[in-house]
Amino acid sequence: MATPSPSTPDRAASFGLVAEGYGRLRPAPQDEAIDWLLPRDASAVLDLAAGAGTLTALLALRVPEVHAVEPDDRMRAVLRERLPDADVHPGTAEAIPLPDAAVDAVIVSSAWHWFDTDRAVPEIARVLRPRGRLGIVWNGIDRDVDWVDRWSNGLSGTGGQPAPRSQSTRRGELLRTALETPDSPFGALEHAVFTTTRRTTPAEAAALLGTYSRVILLPEHERRDLLARALDTLCAELGIGPDDAFDLPFRALTWRTARR
Ligand SMILES: C[S@@+](CC[C@H](N)C(=O)[O-])C[C@H]1O[C@@H](n2cnc3c(N)ncnc32)[C@H](O)[C@@H]1O
């Protein structure tokens, strides 16, 4: 099984550097996307690579038993503060600290691209019950909206730009390569896209960019320049001030499959 991962260990571990801001600024996928990812009758679910618990909190509203696995100490600390009663474990997708057949669903939000899928796919299958659900989502600003694309393209050239427009295609290829192999423990992938808007301000939207690994790892002065430019160009694009409210388009790219 191939593992076409563009990641490096440094980037995968970068989020803890901005754990508090990550928990505050990154939005969860909208309700329709979460409902599409989860099996209707799930009694136990794992939020794998749970980060600061943004999605964990919403899973806990829907499923009686929720486990969260996250390797980064600082992200787990924010998660624990947010959800003091949650069942939170240090661990990775490649070594999940749960027994065999423990859950009806494993949900992975904005993290699949960090996994070593040769090891993670059988490990996820191990903790799933037969016919259990694997749900995968990437939630981010919607670059299919022209002005959003114009804004993010305007930030290119520093290494800090958000991922390009073909993201949906690339994510789909990544998943098919890892999951739709002849010996895969999983069935065919289904795909859906959910769009929404979120009321925010240019100041918050620019700060949101600072929670992406490419931006986190820029040298301090480059990061500051990029975020200042993001704020200026967004205000100019929308014709509003840094603290004026506007609707920022978001898009959840979702996939689901079942354990054979
Ligand atoms: C972009 S964040 C997503 C966090 C959360 N799922 C969300 O949607 O807000 C990626 C997370 O994946 C975690 N991570 C990186 N490599 C991992 C691995 N091999 N196994 C499990 N988690 C990993 C990072 O520590 C980080 O918290």
The ligand as a Gaussian input file, in Angstrom:
#p B3LYP/6-31G(d) Opt

LIG

0 1
 C       -5.112000      20.031000      11.737000
 S       -5.160000      19.277000      13.317000
 C       -6.837000      18.647000      13.392000
 C       -7.358000      18.544000      14.803000
 C       -8.836000      18.179000      14.941000
 N       -9.122000      16.872000      14.411000
 C       -9.691000      19.225000      14.268000
 O      -10.356000      18.927000      13.271000
 O       -9.722000      20.355000      14.771000
 C       -4.227000      17.807000      13.043000
 C       -4.031000      17.005000      14.323000
 O       -3.458000      15.742000      13.975000
 C       -2.557000      15.374000      14.996000
 N       -1.662000      14.350000      14.432000
 C       -0.563000      14.534000      13.673000
 N       -0.026000      13.353000      13.335000
 C       -0.826000      12.379000      13.878000
 C       -0.812000      10.955000      13.872000
 N        0.133000      10.288000      13.212000
 N       -1.773000      10.307000      14.553000
 C       -2.753000      10.983000      15.203000
 N       -2.815000      12.337000      15.231000
 C       -1.870000      13.026000      14.575000
 C       -1.882000      16.687000      15.381000
 O       -1.281000      16.631000      16.648000
 C       -3.073000      17.650000      15.320000
 O       -3.709000      17.789000      16.564000

